Structures are given as C-alpha cells and as structure tokens.
Amino acid sequence: MTKSNRKVPGTFADRLREALKDAGVRVSATIVASEFNLRYWGDGISSHAARNWLMGVSIPKQDKLLVLSRWLKVSPEGLLFGTPPVGTNNAAGKEEAMNLVDQQLIASYFALQPEHRRVIREVVDGLAALSAKDQ
C-alpha cells in the first residue's frame, strides 16, 4: 500500500465524523451501524465495520458510500475525497458565480452549531422541494 493510499481512509474517517456531527448524529459505531442498516437494502454492517470506518481502518464500498452520503446529505465525492462533484457548481447545475453575500452566508452557516446547520439544511431541502413542485 502506498503512503497516499494510507492517508485516504484517515481523511475519509475525519470527513465521516464531521458529516455525522453536522447531521446531528452522535459519533458512535453502534449508532452509525444501526442507522445505516435502517437505510441499506443489503446485508447490514456490524458495529465493528462502522468503527473501522470511523477510525480510518477501512472505507465503505461504493454501494455503502452512496447510502452514507444520502443519509448524511453530503456528496459521495465530498465524503470520500473531500472535493465537490466534478462539473457542478450547484444543485440545479446552473453556472453562477458566488458573490460576496453568498460567501458571507456560507461562512455564517459554518459558524453555526451542528444542530442549527441541520435545521438550515432541512429548511433549504423543503424550499427546494416546493420549488421543484411548482415547476
């Protein structure tokens, strides 16, 4: 295994723990396994497997990564590599530059407590669903 390959699981674990906190989920292998298994259509994972993800010992396969990303409302690419999906600027796919007001809003968002960020995400998701229904 190369040095760069050893780094990926650790950084994945950091991003996974952060995504869990942002979603208001306690970082616990038992809780992660239980919540994950409620959402996964195949054979569930054990607490030991979840612990390995959280500790950076292993990373999930693609099918499990997709379930994690949907559950935690983060992109699979962001969770795995720490980068946004290639070729997308926003959820609607519109090519818009982020202005100063948007940048300040995002900075304010990241300054919020994780549970408050979760509320903001839910409000935005609700508004996006209403907008999509109106179109």
C-alpha positions as CSV (number, residue, x, y, z in Angstrom):
1,M,0.0,0.0,0.0
2,T,1.4,3.4,-0.9
3,K,1.6,6.3,1.5
4,S,-1.1,8.2,-0.3
5,N,-3.5,5.2,0.0
6,R,-2.9,5.0,3.7
7,K,-3.9,8.7,4.0
8,V,-7.3,8.3,2.3
9,P,-9.0,6.2,5.0
10,G,-7.9,8.6,7.7
11,T,-9.2,11.6,5.9
12,F,-12.3,9.8,5.0
13,A,-12.9,9.0,8.7
14,D,-12.4,12.7,9.6
15,R,-15.0,13.7,6.9
16,L,-17.4,11.0,8.0
17,R,-17.2,12.0,11.7
18,E,-17.7,15.7,10.7
19,A,-20.7,14.8,8.4
20,L,-22.2,12.8,11.3
21,K,-21.8,15.8,13.7
22,D,-23.3,18.1,11.1
23,A,-26.3,15.8,10.7
24,G,-26.8,15.8,14.5
25,V,-25.8,12.2,14.8
26,R,-23.7,11.1,17.8
27,V,-20.4,9.7,16.6
28,S,-20.8,6.1,17.8
29,A,-20.1,2.9,16.0
30,T,-23.2,1.3,17.4
31,I,-25.4,4.2,16.4
32,V,-23.8,4.5,12.9
33,A,-24.3,0.8,12.3
34,S,-27.9,0.9,13.5
35,E,-28.9,4.0,11.5
36,F,-27.0,2.8,8.4
37,N,-28.7,-0.6,8.5
38,L,-32.1,1.1,8.5
39,R,-31.3,2.7,5.2
40,Y,-29.3,-0.1,3.4
41,W,-31.1,-2.6,1.3
42,G,-28.5,-5.4,1.5
43,D,-26.8,-7.2,4.4
44,G,-26.3,-4.7,7.2
45,I,-23.0,-3.8,8.7
46,S,-21.7,-4.6,12.2
47,S,-20.7,-2.1,14.8
48,H,-17.1,-3.3,14.2
49,A,-17.4,-2.3,10.5
50,A,-18.8,1.1,11.4
51,R,-15.9,1.5,13.9
52,N,-13.4,0.7,11.2
53,W,-14.9,3.5,9.1
54,L,-14.9,5.9,12.0
55,M,-11.3,5.1,12.9
56,G,-9.9,5.2,9.4
57,V,-9.1,1.5,9.2
58,S,-11.3,0.9,6.2
59,I,-13.6,2.8,3.8
60,P,-17.0,1.6,2.6
61,K,-17.6,0.1,-0.9
62,Q,-19.4,2.3,-3.4
63,D,-23.0,1.0,-2.6
64,K,-22.5,1.7,1.1
65,L,-20.9,5.0,0.4
66,L,-24.0,6.1,-1.6
67,V,-26.2,5.2,1.3
68,L,-24.0,7.1,3.7
69,S,-23.9,10.2,1.5
70,R,-27.7,10.2,1.1
71,W,-28.3,9.7,4.8
72,L,-25.9,12.4,5.8
73,K,-26.8,14.7,2.9
74,V,-23.3,15.1,1.5
75,S,-21.9,14.2,-1.9
76,P,-20.2,10.8,-2.2
77,E,-17.2,12.6,-3.7
78,G,-17.0,15.0,-0.9
79,L,-17.2,12.3,1.7
80,L,-14.6,10.1,0.0
81,F,-12.2,12.6,-1.4
82,G,-13.1,15.9,0.3
83,T,-14.0,17.5,-3.1
84,P,-17.3,18.6,-4.7
85,P,-18.5,16.6,-7.7
86,V,-16.7,17.5,-10.9
87,G,-18.5,19.8,-13.2
88,T,-21.3,21.0,-10.9
89,N,-21.5,24.4,-9.3
90,N,-24.8,24.0,-7.5
91,A,-27.7,21.5,-7.2
92,A,-29.5,22.9,-10.2
93,G,-26.5,22.7,-12.4
94,K,-26.6,26.4,-13.1
95,E,-23.4,28.2,-13.9
96,E,-23.5,31.0,-11.4
97,A,-20.6,32.8,-9.7
98,M,-20.8,33.0,-6.0
99,N,-21.0,36.6,-4.9
100,L,-19.8,38.2,-1.6
101,V,-23.2,37.9,0.0
102,D,-23.3,34.2,-0.7
103,Q,-19.8,33.7,0.6
104,Q,-20.7,35.6,3.8
105,L,-23.8,33.5,4.2
106,I,-21.8,30.3,3.8
107,A,-19.3,31.5,6.4
108,S,-22.1,32.3,8.8
109,Y,-23.6,28.8,8.2
110,F,-20.3,27.1,9.1
111,A,-20.1,29.2,12.2
112,L,-23.4,27.7,13.5
113,Q,-23.7,24.8,15.8
114,P,-24.1,21.4,14.0
115,E,-27.7,21.0,15.1
116,H,-28.5,24.5,13.8
117,R,-26.9,23.7,10.5
118,R,-29.0,20.6,10.2
119,V,-32.2,22.8,10.7
120,I,-31.0,25.1,7.9
121,R,-30.4,22.1,5.6
122,E,-33.9,20.9,6.3
123,V,-35.4,24.3,5.5
124,V,-33.4,24.5,2.3
125,D,-34.4,21.0,1.3
126,G,-38.1,21.8,2.0
127,L,-37.9,25.0,-0.1
128,A,-36.2,23.2,-2.9
129,A,-38.9,20.6,-2.9
130,L,-41.6,23.3,-3.0
131,S,-39.8,25.0,-5.9
132,A,-39.5,21.7,-7.8
133,K,-43.2,21.0,-7.3
134,D,-44.1,24.5,-8.7
135,Q,-42.1,24.0,-11.9
